[in-house]
Amino acid sequence: MTVNTETYYEKLGISKEVLAFGDAIEKKLTERFAAIDKNAECNQLKVIAAMQDNKVNEGCFSGSTGYGYNDLGRETLESVYASAFHTESALVRPQITCGTHALAVALAGNLRPGDELLSPVGKPYDTLEEVIGIRPSNGSLAEYGITYKQVELLEDGTFDYPAIRAAIHEKTKMVTIQRSKGYLTRPTFSVEQIGELIAFVKEVKPDCICMVDNCYGEFVECIEPADVGADLMVGSLIKNPGGGLAPMGGYIAGKEKLVENAAYRLSSPGLGKEVGATMSVNRSFFQGFFLAPTVVSGALKGAIFAASIYEQLGFKVVPNSTESRHDIIQAVELGTPEGVIAFCKGIQAASPVDAYVTPEPWAMPGYDSDVIMAAGAFIQGSSIELSADGPIKPPYAVYFQGGLTWYHAKLGILKSLQSMLDEKLVTLPVGGKNE
Ligand SMILES: *Cc1c(COP(=O)(O)O)cnc(C)c1O
């Protein structure tokens, strides 16, 4: 028997027509893929230089127990993050449970009763609503007397500078800027745009702390928010910078004093960065950070491939197939509940883990409609791994992200298309070709 790429696609349930359609689309993306590879090259060198500068060595890979005093691996890793992201300091910990927690720690560590927090970019990520107290919540910043203001973006997704100027006053201690659109339909901001916003805020109030929620943005460009003036940037290790290997964790990088304030909140006043056992995670944190630039490049290729495929088939995709990318999330408006379900089933069926289970919509806590989620991941909830989710409500969009390798992302997207075709929810252009 012949064993080649085509026979494996067939074995994995991809028809010749779907493969031909996908391959034709892929051919047109050569230039964009080359640009993504170039960006990954820049970031790979950045990470290697940071590791060399901080003398990463075998001793860094064993971890500590108990209090975790004098943990060489942890301390070196934090210096590596700080070097790579061009910040004075970083807190990179398995005790930071997720992105929301990292953001909550950075906020609560740096705000005091009577201070105000401003979001100049509209509503923050859903889970931040309860952290801030936009939706009343047990333990929110609001309960500690920290107030919050929000300035909406203009219609075209740009910053409303006059309104931002008017919203900043003597109590405005901190500004939070979310880089990724998350699950909204606004555009994701480029690092350069974030830099302009920070410069404006600093001009109005020089001592205002500018924090960037960097989730899904790391390594998508060769500069990061700290390169354009962010005082703090925050993210999750089960997204981009963990490279798929970090089994948990989050990071807070930025000005020394601000990171220290966050550390006193994460552990305890008086203890700060000095404690926090790492058990056996140091090696995967280092190795994941080392792989992250290429992992992010695979995820980016997948996002652009998905946008190109579904745009060609007549669906609205955000971002569209040609615009520049500033995060790894791709939204596809499928228009029907059946479409969302079929798409997610395809992603699930392409997974290396749990491919045999069928995702179903369910009433998840915190959501106002049923939600379907597809993820066959090595790390629970990891969204740098190939994953998709869609609320079962108009406009019936699915949000798709990740893929530890481009080849897996490609298979996942072809499988989503195959699943939609099998359910007769879409038809391929005549002849299976898109030309
Ligand atoms: C994922 C995400 C978060 C929250 O991270 P979790 O790890 O899910 O808690 C916050 N902000 C943005 C923009 C995100 O994408």
The ligand as an SDF file (V2000), in Angstrom:
LIG
                    3D

 15 15  0  0  0  0  0  0  0  0999 V2000
   -8.0520   34.3480   27.9470 C   0  0  0  0  0  0  0  0  0  0  0  0
   -8.1120   35.7890   28.2560 C   0  0  0  0  0  0  0  0  0  0  0  0
   -8.2140   36.2530   29.5720 C   0  0  0  0  0  0  0  0  0  0  0  0
   -8.4140   35.3570   30.7480 C   0  0  0  0  0  0  0  0  0  0  0  0
   -7.5830   34.2820   30.7970 O   0  0  0  0  0  0  0  0  0  0  0  0
   -8.0590   32.9080   31.4790 P   0  0  0  0  0  0  0  0  0  0  0  0
   -6.7960   32.1460   31.4830 O   0  0  0  0  0  0  0  0  0  0  0  0
   -9.1170   32.3330   30.6300 O   0  0  0  0  0  0  0  0  0  0  0  0
   -8.5210   33.2490   32.8340 O   0  0  0  0  0  0  0  0  0  0  0  0
   -8.2030   37.6150   29.7730 C   0  0  0  0  0  0  0  0  0  0  0  0
   -8.1300   38.4720   28.7520 N   0  0  0  0  0  0  0  0  0  0  0  0
   -8.0450   38.0660   27.4830 C   0  0  0  0  0  0  0  0  0  0  0  0
   -7.9570   39.0620   26.3710 C   0  0  0  0  0  0  0  0  0  0  0  0
   -8.0400   36.7070   27.1880 C   0  0  0  0  0  0  0  0  0  0  0  0
   -7.9530   36.2970   25.9320 O   0  0  0  0  0  0  0  0  0  0  0  0
  1  2  1  0
  2  3  1  0
  2 14  2  0
  3  4  1  0
  3 10  2  0
  4  5  1  0
  5  6  1  0
  6  7  2  0
  6  8  1  0
  6  9  1  0
 10 11  1  0
 11 12  2  0
 12 13  1  0
 12 14  1  0
 14 15  1  0
M  END
$$$$
